[in-house]
Amino acid sequence: MDEWQGAVAGAAIRHRIEKSENGVTSVIVCYDFPANDLLTRETFALAGERITASSQASVADSCDGY
């Protein structure tokens, strides 16, 4: 976690739920770093209140479409 705190220093992370059904939730996430930004789609499988699987895919090299 220490590495993560250093990596995101000065960054803003924005997100919105794209869809959620049958225990799977897809989220669009903008990682807005001081020098660049990145738009991703993150998908989570849930069982109750626990994440049982996750994946992340790059959508764009900027958050312009966010």
N, C-alpha and C positions, 0 to 999 in steps of 0.2 A: 504494500500500500504506500510506502514511502516513495517509491519510484513513480507511482500514479500521481501523487500529490505534486511532485516536481514537474511531471509532464504536463499537467493541466494548469499550472500556475498562470494566472492572467487570462485564462480561457473562460468562455461562456458555453454552456451546453444547453441547447434548446431541444425540445422534443414534442411530438404529438402522436397520439395513438392513431394508427392508420386503420386497423381493424382488429376485432377480437371475437373469436368464435371457437367453440369446441375445445376450450382449454389452450388455444394458441393465440398469442397477441403479437401483432406486428407494429413496430414503432419507427417513425422517421425521426432521425436524430441529426442535428447540426452541431458539430464540434467546431466552435469558432475560436481558434487560437490567435494570439497576437499577430503572427506572421502569415497565417493562412487559415483556410477552413475546409471542412470535409462534411459531405452529406452521406449518411448511411441508413440502411434499413436493418433493424435489429428485430429478431423474432425469438419469442420466448414460449416454451411449452410449460404449462403450469399444472400442478396437481395440488388442489387446495390452495394454500398460500405459499407454496414452494415452487421455485423454478427448477424444472427437471432437465431442461435442455435449452441451449441458446445458440444462435448463429448471428453473424454480422456480415453484411455485404455492402460494398461501396456503391453509392448511387451516382455521385458526382464529386468533382474535385473542388467544388465551391458550394456555398449554401444559397446561391442566387435564386434557386427554385423553391426555397423553403418559404 
